[in-house]
């Protein structure tokens, strides 16, 4: 009888929390006001542009929706939105704010504010602000994060605005004077939190590939959904439904509606290779009972393998030489790649599409493999970047951690490019690639081998969009529609240009793997097109500094058990064609050597001429950036030595280019720190 009484009391306790409904202080879902602005609300518009139509209220995007419907989505109900495209053909500036009516929070000690938002965040900014004094002064609650074609529901701690008689909210939008998409909002609510104690595990950051018999930290993110700050709790995990492993965490501080990065004090050492489940959960927040247990737990799956190989990430960018957004994105993406290539964690490939304007590189490869890849990645606009096949980014807003985070996953697959040669006499590229898996895989993985030109350098701007042909040096003297002419270099220098795929655009289908098995690909491709269309008025040079082979292994179906999306790339590798490290003898009598190579300081270029010639030596990064140059003028026949200043370079691959009156030669230089 005593047991029955205990169970009954627990049931009443649980039911009492389930029955709790949040007490609402202020709300607006626009269903009553429909197409009109709610009573007491007002807006502030840009006074310098009379065509600005400001905030609208409807179930569809009006007026002059333009391209807004291709970015923002309606949610089936009445919403408030501001449409940047109503007046932005000439890059005018919108800065529009929507203000609520005032409301009182007197008598409340804990409050949350929540809002539904659809905001792309191309180049714009949007925020939620609040005022305690009826709009005289304002404080930032939060900036709105950007979503891709979807609505997000966001909640923020509103305790800083409790016990106030005259509170207001404001939703701000600023397009930063470029063409953006706009901002849509719905379901605004200021309410009392439902639960005081409510913790949950939201993500696991432990690598999905784990080495057998090695201690593995259990890491991830927890979130405080409740109104009380959490100072101590239990963090638990269990493997494959086994016994819980508990970490009593103390001396922590997790504020309401904030995340907490955890690292369980007791690592897991797997003993059996294969697929395993990890269940992670919290309990006893502040020594009490979690009032909303369904969100406490996260269960994920990992793969334990015999060996983990460092991951080299593939960055595939789709771009166009006449695409103004591509132009603006390139400086940022180049900077990201410069760092990641220096860290040895990234292999870039840039594909040139045939829209929106002229692209002489695409003219040569569009029908060969670009049409296939555009369909393969379901591409509908540029610029677009894919990290390891399944995560896409706007290249203008990529960051080094986006690639570094992917690289930390490691891989159960190793790729070794045993050889990569080019025979100039026959125009034949050949490569031998060894692919080893340290875990079983069924047949169906594909290996795609892409030949890229390190940099194609045009002597004239080919863009048919914005900026115009007049956009050219001398730098610092000209601009077009606000585009500074310092961007000119990105209109004539195109790095990592994809020119061929071996053995074909669909790649090579790999057989099934057993653990430790190696499959070898023997690849060849005879050059069958120039690197770019070359009209008489638009010349280019593709010898900056040469060509690379990028090989990657990709799954078409993904791996649902591990949470890997379709088209995920497990591993990649890169190697330059014709990059011997010994003395190279060229048919016209030049001998070339580079030592030490690899080096951690300066290196010496040794060359021998059969006759007197003009000589220029240049040092390039993998992105085709010229880092150093020295003209030797007329150099006599015989042996010569030149010191290349590279002791301050980061670790990575560089190229030394020697140019004479009749020959251009390139040598790979490896910096090791």
BANUKE-569097 format. One line per field, with one value per residue (C-alpha): y negated, z, x. Coordinates in Angstrom, 2 decimals, decimal comma, padded with zeros to 5 digits. Each point is the difference from the previous one (the first is absolute). Layout:
N
y = Y;... .
z = Z;... .
x = X;... .
END
This chain:
673
y = 000,00;-002,32;000,53;-000,88;-003,28;-000,94;000,73;-002,03;-003,05;000,17;000,10;-003,08;-001,76;000,78;-000,88;-003,32;-001,12;001,28;-002,01;-003,24;-002,51;-002,98;-003,28;-002,49;-003,67;-001,20;001,75;-000,67;002,48;-002,47;002,26;-002,62;-003,06;001,94;-002,49;-003,00;-001,05;000,92;-002,84;-001,99;001,25;-002,25;000,19;-002,08;-000,08;-001,34;-003,65;-000,25;002,34;-000,84;003,29;002,06;001,74;001,06;002,76;001,96;002,38;002,87;003,75;-000,58;-002,31;-003,27;-002,32;000,36;003,29;000,46;002,69;000,03;003,13;001,97;-000,72;-000,57;002,32;-000,68;002,17;000,24;-002,81;-003,78;-001,35;-003,29;-000,48;-002,62;000,59;-001,34;000,63;-002,62;-002,72;001,51;000,10;-002,78;001,23;-002,54;000,38;001,33;-000,31;000,76;000,56;001,33;-001,04;001,72;-001,70;-000,30;002,53;000,50;002,70;-001,12;002,92;002,44;001,19;002,36;-000,53;001,44;-001,62;002,19;-000,76;001,86;-001,39;000,65;-001,87;001,08;-002,24;-000,38;-003,41;-001,46;-000,31;000,46;-000,19;000,04;-002,96;-000,96;-003,19;-000,52;-003,62;000,00;-000,35;-002,70;002,39;003,45;003,11;002,89;003,26;002,01;-000,09;002,29;002,91;000,77;003,08;001,53;000,07;000,75;-001,57;000,13;-000,25;-001,91;-000,63;-002,44;-000,75;-003,17;-000,35;-003,30;-001,55;001,31;-002,24;-002,87;-002,01;-001,11;002,75;000,12;002,30;-000,97;002,11;-001,63;000,74;-001,52;001,12;-001,64;-001,65;003,22;002,21;002,18;002,13;-001,50;000,98;001,73;000,42;001,63;001,28;-002,50;000,90;-001,26;002,62;001,56;003,03;003,31;001,71;-001,11;003,08;001,28;001,21;002,04;001,33;-001,55;001,31;002,30;-001,28;003,26;001,09;002,40;002,06;001,37;002,05;003,36;000,47;-003,74;-002,19;-002,14;-003,13;-000,30;-003,60;-002,10;-002,81;-000,23;-002,70;-001,68;-000,27;-001,11;-003,31;000,89;-000,12;003,45;000,25;003,81;003,10;003,57;000,78;003,65;002,23;003,65;002,08;002,38;-000,06;000,90;-001,32;-003,78;-001,84;-003,09;-003,24;-002,15;-003,46;-002,83;-003,59;-000,65;-002,88;000,46;-003,03;000,36;000,63;000,47;002,92;001,77;001,88;003,16;002,50;003,06;000,66;003,74;000,85;003,08;002,55;002,18;003,64;001,15;-001,49;-000,78;-002,14;-001,06;-002,23;-002,63;-001,19;-003,26;-001,66;-002,45;000,33;-001,54;-003,64;-002,02;003,22;000,03;001,79;-001,05;-001,26;000,86;003,35;000,76;-002,44;001,26;002,70;000,24;003,32;000,04;002,59;000,29;002,29;001,61;000,83;001,42;-003,20;-003,66;-001,99;-003,83;-001,52;-002,19;-001,92;-000,68;-003,54;-000,08;-003,44;-000,65;-003,46;-002,08;-002,58;-002,43;000,40;-003,09;001,88;002,49;-002,91;-001,31;003,46;000,88;-002,10;001,65;003,52;-000,49;-001,11;003,06;002,36;-001,66;000,87;003,49;001,00;-001,24;002,26;002,92;000,75;-001,15;000,74;-002,62;000,52;-002,82;000,81;-002,64;000,01;-001,63;-002,51;-002,86;-001,36;000,66;002,46;001,08;002,80;001,48;-000,15;002,82;002,35;-000,63;002,92;002,25;000,21;-003,25;000,80;003,27;-001,61;-002,79;002,68;002,22;-002,78;-001,36;-003,40;-002,97;-003,02;-001,20;-000,51;003,21;001,96;003,60;001,32;003,75;000,28;-000,31;-003,38;-003,11;-003,57;-003,48;-000,46;-003,63;001,17;003,02;000,14;002,04;001,95;001,25;002,02;000,65;001,52;002,40;000,96;000,96;002,88;002,03;002,79;003,80;-000,35;-000,83;-001,24;000,17;-001,52;002,19;-001,82;-002,90;-000,64;-002,03;000,76;-003,22;001,86;001,97;-002,37;002,97;-000,27;003,21;000,82;002,97;-000,30;002,38;-000,05;001,86;000,47;000,91;001,13;002,12;-001,88;001,43;-000,60;-003,26;-002,66;-002,17;-001,43;-003,16;-001,34;-003,64;-001,71;-003,66;-002,83;-001,81;-003,46;-001,21;-003,61;-002,13;-003,26;-001,67;000,04;002,33;-000,86;-000,88;-000,88;-002,55;-001,28;-001,06;000,19;-003,39;001,63;000,25;-001,35;-002,25;001,19;-002,67;-002,24;001,55;001,69;001,22;-000,19;000,00;002,92;-001,07;000,66;001,81;002,96;-000,06;002,79;002,36;-000,65;001,09;002,66;003,21;002,66;003,74;000,14;003,48;001,12;003,78;002,90;003,47;002,59;-001,85;-002,56;002,76;001,17;003,55;002,34;001,81;003,62;001,01;-000,40;002,25;-001,61;-000,88;000,71;-002,22;-000,60;-001,53;-002,26;-000,49;-003,23;-001,72;-002,91;-001,51;-003,73;-000,67;-003,68;-003,26;-001,30;-002,85;-001,50;-002,41;-002,75;-002,32;-002,78;002,12;001,94;002,15;001,85;003,34;000,49;-001,39;002,29;003,22;002,71;002,10;003,22;000,03;003,42;000,54;002,91;-000,74;001,84;-000,55;001,26;-001,39;001,96;-000,53;002,00;-002,51;-003,05;-000,51;-001,58;001,25;-001,12;-000,12;000,16;002,27;-001,01;-001,87;-000,43;-002,28;000,19;-002,23;001,38;000,13;-001,03;002,00;-000,95;001,12;-001,90;-000,34;-000,18;-001,71;000,76;-003,52;000,40;-001,56;001,93;-000,89;000,93;-001,31;000,77;000,54;001,22;000,42;-002,92;-001,89;-003,10;-001,51;002,22;-000,20;000,21;001,58;-000,24;000,47;-001,70;001,30;-003,53;-003,60;-000,92;-002,45;001,58;-000,82;001,96;-000,15;001,59;000,87;001,33;002,80;-002,68;-001,47;-003,06;-001,29;-000,36;-000,97;-000,73;-000,82;-000,84;001,14;-001,69;001,59;003,09;001,75;003,70;002,33;000,72;-002,65;-000,13;-002,27;-000,12;000,03;-001,94;002,25;000,38;-002,02;002,10;002,21;003,76;001,17;000,34;-002,78;-000,24;-001,52;-001,07;-000,56;-001,89;-000,40;-001,36;003,38;002,08;-000,16;002,62;000,51;001,89;000,92;-001,26;001,53;-002,10;001,98;-001,71 .
z = 000,00;000,72;-003,52;-001,60;001,93;-001,19;-003,66;000,28;001,39;-002,78;-002,59;001,48;000,03;-003,66;-001,04;001,81;-002,10;-003,24;000,74;000,48;-002,77;-000,56;001,20;-002,88;000,67;-003,62;-003,32;-003,65;-002,86;-002,46;-000,46;001,39;-001,70;-003,25;-002,65;002,34;002,46;003,58;002,10;001,81;-002,24;-002,31;-002,36;-000,84;-003,64;-001,84;-000,65;-002,89;-002,33;-000,70;-001,90;003,15;000,65;003,54;002,06;-001,42;001,55;-001,98;-000,67;-003,16;-000,81;-001,42;-001,73;-002,71;001,45;-002,63;001,13;003,63;-000,46;-001,13;003,34;002,71;000,52;001,19;002,89;-000,83;002,29;000,17;000,51;000,12;-002,49;-001,54;-003,61;-000,94;-003,71;-000,24;-000,85;-000,23;-003,69;000,42;003,31;002,03;003,78;002,16;003,78;001,28;003,59;001,22;003,54;002,19;002,34;003,63;002,70;003,71;001,63;003,57;002,37;-002,04;001,09;-002,93;-003,63;-003,41;-003,38;-003,07;-003,69;-003,34;-002,60;-003,64;-000,87;-002,48;001,09;-003,39;000,65;002,26;003,76;002,13;003,76;002,89;002,40;003,16;001,94;003,69;-000,38;-002,82;-002,78;001,28;000,30;-001,48;000,80;-002,29;000,91;-002,85;-003,64;-002,18;-001,50;-003,67;-001,21;-003,46;-001,35;003,39;003,05;003,37;003,47;002,46;003,74;002,09;003,71;000,77;003,72;-000,60;-000,87;002,87;002,47;-002,50;-000,80;-003,56;-002,02;-003,80;-002,62;-003,33;-003,04;-002,09;-003,56;-001,87;-003,50;000,29;-003,38;-001,99;-001,51;002,78;000,40;002,92;003,42;000,99;003,59;001,77;003,37;002,37;003,66;003,36;002,60;003,34;-000,38;000,32;001,98;002,55;-000,32;-003,55;-001,39;-003,15;-002,23;-003,49;-001,87;000,19;-001,26;000,54;-003,37;-001,92;-000,89;003,09;000,21;001,66;003,42;000,35;002,77;-001,58;001,71;000,14;-000,98;-001,18;000,79;002,65;000,20;002,88;-001,05;003,47;001,81;002,77;-000,48;000,42;002,33;000,34;-001,64;-001,08;-003,52;-001,03;-002,97;-000,86;-002,87;-001,88;002,82;002,66;003,51;000,47;000,50;002,15;000,39;002,94;-001,40;002,49;-000,12;-003,29;-000,99;-002,84;-000,42;-001,22;-003,75;-000,50;-001,15;001,99;-001,57;002,02;000,16;002,08;002,56;-000,79;-003,62;-001,84;-001,26;-002,66;-000,26;-003,04;-003,51;-001,71;000,57;003,57;001,58;002,63;002,21;001,86;002,50;002,91;003,32;003,47;-001,12;003,11;001,93;-000,92;-002,48;-003,63;-000,70;-003,72;-000,43;-003,70;-001,18;002,41;-002,21;-003,28;-001,67;-002,81;-001,98;-000,57;-002,01;001,76;-002,44;000,19;-001,15;-000,41;-002,79;000,11;-002,09;-003,04;-000,77;-003,54;-000,66;-003,27;-001,14;-002,91;-001,40;-003,17;-001,47;-000,69;003,33;002,22;003,26;-000,92;-000,32;003,44;001,56;-001,41;002,31;003,07;-001,41;-001,15;003,51;001,54;-002,46;000,48;003,70;-000,40;-002,77;002,19;002,77;-002,44;000,53;-003,21;-003,74;-002,07;-003,31;-001,84;-002,68;-002,54;-001,08;-003,09;001,73;000,56;-002,66;-001,98;001,35;-002,46;002,28;000,15;-003,78;-000,23;002,70;000,26;-002,14;001,20;003,70;001,32;-001,06;001,91;003,18;000,01;000,00;002,45;002,63;-000,91;-000,58;-000,71;000,67;000,46;001,90;001,96;001,99;001,21;002,85;-000,35;-002,37;002,38;001,76;-002,11;000,77;-001,46;-000,73;001,11;003,51;000,44;002,87;000,70;002,82;-002,54;-001,58;003,15;001,73;-002,88;-000,04;003,69;-000,80;-001,45;-002,47;-000,24;-003,58;-001,18;-003,53;-001,35;-003,41;-000,81;-003,26;-002,06;-003,29;-003,13;-003,34;-002,00;-003,19;000,03;002,16;002,27;003,72;002,01;003,67;002,34;003,05;002,97;002,19;003,32;002,39;003,66;000,39;-002,19;-002,62;-002,48;-003,70;-001,42;001,30;-002,84;-000,52;-002,07;-001,24;-001,07;-001,94;000,99;-001,41;002,87;-001,40;-003,37;-000,48;-002,57;-001,15;-000,34;001,97;-001,71;002,20;-001,81;003,24;002,69;000,05;-003,61;-002,38;001,29;003,35;-000,33;001,34;001,06;003,32;002,23;-002,78;-001,06;001,27;-001,53;001,97;003,24;-000,85;000,88;-002,74;002,50;-000,93;-003,53;000,74;000,65;-003,50;-001,75;002,35;000,38;002,28;000,28;-003,24;-000,69;-003,55;-000,12;002,06;-000,13;-000,96;-000,83;001,47;001,96;001,60;000,62;001,93;002,70;000,99;003,56;002,58;002,81;002,90;-001,10;-003,69;-002,75;-003,45;-002,73;-002,83;-003,15;-001,60;-003,25;-001,97;-003,25;-000,11;-002,43;000,52;000,83;003,55;-001,22;-003,13;-001,32;-002,26;-001,49;002,41;003,17;000,60;003,01;001,58;001,80;001,20;003,52;001,12;-001,50;000,48;002,94;000,40;002,78;000,83;002,37;001,14;000,25;001,02;-002,12;002,63;003,14;003,24;001,96;002,99;000,41;-000,97;-003,22;-002,79;-003,61;-002,04;003,11;-000,80;002,30;-001,07;-002,60;-001,13;-002,38;-001,99;-002,57;-003,44;-000,95;003,35;000,41;002,88;-001,71;-002,69;-003,08;-003,47;-002,70;-003,72;-000,79;002,36;003,24;003,24;003,06;003,69;003,29;003,36;002,80;-000,91;002,26;001,99;003,20;-001,01;-003,23;-002,98;-002,93;-003,67;-002,06;-003,77;-002,93;-003,38;-003,26;-001,40;001,13;000,70;001,97;003,28;002,42;003,18;001,77;003,12;000,00;002,49;-000,90;-000,72;-002,69;002,04;-000,87;003,32;-001,28;-003,30;-001,12;-003,51;-000,65;-003,38;-002,44;001,57;-001,54;-000,80;002,80;003,57;002,21;003,52;001,33;003,62;000,27;003,11;001,50;003,68;001,04;-002,00;001,70;-000,38;-003,31;-003,70;-002,14;-003,50;-001,36;-003,64;-002,20;-003,27;-002,79;-003,52;-001,29;002,96;003,14;002,71;003,34;003,09;003,06;003,33;003,29;003,20;003,24;003,41 .
x = 000,00;002,87;001,44;-003,31;-000,09;003,47;-000,82;-003,20;001,81;002,58;-002,76;-001,64;003,41;000,63;-003,51;000,13;002,97;-001,50;-003,11;001,96;-000,61;002,25;-001,58;000,13;000,83;000,01;-000,66;-000,71;-000,58;-001,63;-003,04;-002,37;001,47;000,70;001,24;-000,01;002,68;-001,02;-001,42;002,66;002,80;002,04;002,95;003,05;001,10;003,01;-000,75;002,46;-001,85;-003,67;-000,52;000,52;-003,31;000,86;-001,60;-002,92;-002,56;-001,49;000,10;002,06;002,87;-001,33;000,53;002,63;001,20;002,65;002,42;-001,11;-002,14;003,06;001,68;-002,60;-002,96;-003,53;-001,16;-003,70;-001,12;000,11;003,51;001,90;002,81;002,25;000,97;003,42;-000,60;-002,73;002,51;003,44;000,80;002,56;001,41;-001,91;000,05;-002,83;000,03;-003,50;-001,19;-003,37;-001,04;-002,60;-002,41;001,13;-000,88;000,64;002,15;-000,59;-000,35;002,05;003,46;000,73;-001,05;000,91;-000,61;-000,49;-000,45;-000,21;002,41;000,84;003,19;002,67;002,92;001,67;001,48;-002,69;-000,39;-003,12;-000,50;-002,44;000,25;-001,88;-000,64;-000,86;-001,09;-002,53;002,52;002,32;002,96;000,52;002,04;000,89;-001,72;001,53;000,97;-002,09;001,94;-000,42;-001,87;-000,07;-003,56;-001,55;-001,56;001,73;-001,53;002,19;-000,34;002,03;000,29;-001,98;000,78;001,80;-003,40;-002,15;-001,84;-000,24;-003,12;000,78;001,75;000,20;001,52;001,56;000,90;002,74;001,09;002,95;000,98;003,45;-000,60;000,28;-002,66;-001,40;-003,11;-001,89;-001,36;-003,24;-001,27;-002,94;-001,28;001,61;-000,47;001,27;-000,92;000,81;002,29;-001,85;002,76;002,59;002,25;000,25;003,35;000,59;002,77;-000,24;003,05;002,99;003,34;001,86;001,37;-002,22;003,11;001,74;003,20;-000,31;001,71;000,64;-001,50;-002,73;-001,39;-003,77;-000,66;-002,91;-002,40;-002,70;-002,65;-001,82;-003,66;-001,13;-000,11;002,50;003,76;001,56;003,01;000,29;-001,49;000,70;001,22;-000,37;000,75;-000,59;001,42;-002,32;-002,53;002,56;000,53;-000,03;003,28;-000,65;001,92;-001,17;000,69;000,47;001,24;-001,77;-002,26;-002,52;-002,22;-003,61;-000,32;003,73;002,14;002,68;002,93;000,62;002,85;-000,82;002,73;000,08;000,94;-001,24;002,53;-001,68;001,09;-001,98;000,06;-003,29;-003,09;-000,83;-002,65;000,78;-002,86;000,74;-002,32;-000,14;-001,82;-000,18;000,39;000,90;-000,59;-003,70;-002,27;000,02;-003,52;000,02;001,71;-000,77;002,70;002,70;001,48;001,91;000,85;002,58;001,91;003,76;002,26;002,95;002,79;003,50;001,71;-000,96;001,65;000,32;-002,75;000,64;-003,16;-001,22;-001,25;-001,96;-001,09;-002,35;000,64;-000,06;002,37;-002,86;-001,77;000,17;-000,85;002,75;002,41;-000,91;000,28;003,41;002,23;-001,55;000,16;003,59;000,97;-001,69;001,68;003,37;-000,13;-001,43;002,39;002,83;-001,31;-000,04;-003,71;-001,69;000,01;-001,88;-001,81;-001,74;-002,56;-001,02;-003,66;-001,51;-002,29;-000,66;002,38;003,17;002,57;002,66;001,19;-003,49;-000,29;002,55;-001,31;-003,76;-001,12;002,82;-000,87;-001,51;-003,56;000,26;001,35;-002,60;-002,69;001,94;000,10;-003,45;001,54;-002,27;002,20;003,57;002,17;-000,49;002,59;-000,22;002,14;000,49;-002,93;-002,93;000,27;-000,46;001,06;-000,06;003,75;-000,24;-000,86;002,21;002,46;003,11;-001,75;-002,55;002,79;002,00;-003,03;-000,57;003,69;-000,09;-002,37;002,82;-000,73;000,13;001,29;003,51;000,81;003,53;000,73;002,99;000,77;-001,32;001,82;-000,49;001,62;000,18;000,87;-003,27;-002,12;-000,69;-000,74;000,42;-000,44;000,07;-002,23;-000,09;-003,13;000,09;-002,93;000,49;-003,60;-002,31;-001,98;-002,53;000,52;-001,26;002,38;001,26;003,47;000,09;003,35;-000,06;002,79;000,24;002,08;001,67;-000,77;-001,25;001,04;-001,82;001,50;-003,42;-003,25;-002,47;-003,00;-003,22;-001,80;000,90;002,75;000,41;002,94;001,19;000,75;003,76;003,33;001,58;-001,36;-001,49;-001,25;-003,31;-003,16;-003,24;-003,27;001,93;002,29;003,57;002,52;002,21;-002,21;001,41;002,50;-002,92;-001,35;003,19;001,46;-001,99;001,57;-000,70;-002,01;-001,44;000,84;-000,48;-001,37;001,52;-001,02;-003,26;-002,38;-001,78;003,24;001,22;-002,32;001,98;-000,47;-000,82;002,76;001,11;001,86;003,53;-000,62;001,48;-001,48;002,19;-001,15;002,06;-001,20;000,83;-001,39;001,18;-000,47;-002,82;-000,76;001,80;-000,30;-002,16;-001,50;002,62;-001,32;002,58;-001,01;000,15;003,19;000,77;002,89;-000,48;003,58;-000,54;001,41;-001,41;-002,64;-001,14;-001,93;-002,62;-001,42;-002,92;-002,17;-003,72;-003,15;-003,10;-002,43;001,62;000,12;-003,25;001,30;002,84;-002,04;001,97;-002,02;-000,07;003,04;002,19;003,73;001,99;003,49;002,06;003,59;001,86;003,22;001,67;000,75;003,69;001,47;003,22;002,30;003,23;001,93;-002,18;001,53;-002,01;000,56;001,23;002,96;-001,26;000,60;-002,09;000,18;-001,44;001,59;-000,62;-003,48;-001,94;001,38;-000,75;001,98;001,30;000,68;002,42;-000,89;002,77;-000,24;002,33;-000,34;001,42;000,08;-000,41;-003,65;-002,16;-001,10;-002,82;-000,76;-003,39;-001,53;-003,74;-002,53;-002,40;-002,61;002,22;000,98;003,44;001,82;003,45;001,70;003,52;001,18;003,58;000,26;002,46;001,56;003,00;000,16;001,04;-001,13;-001,65;-001,45;-002,78;-001,22;-003,81;-001,18;-002,65;000,91;-003,08;-002,47;-002,56;000,14;-001,41;000,70;001,47;001,44;003,19;-000,22;003,05;-000,59;002,55;-000,25;-001,20;-001,17;-002,10;000,62;-001,77;001,17;-002,08;001,34;-001,16;000,22;000,08;-000,18 .
END
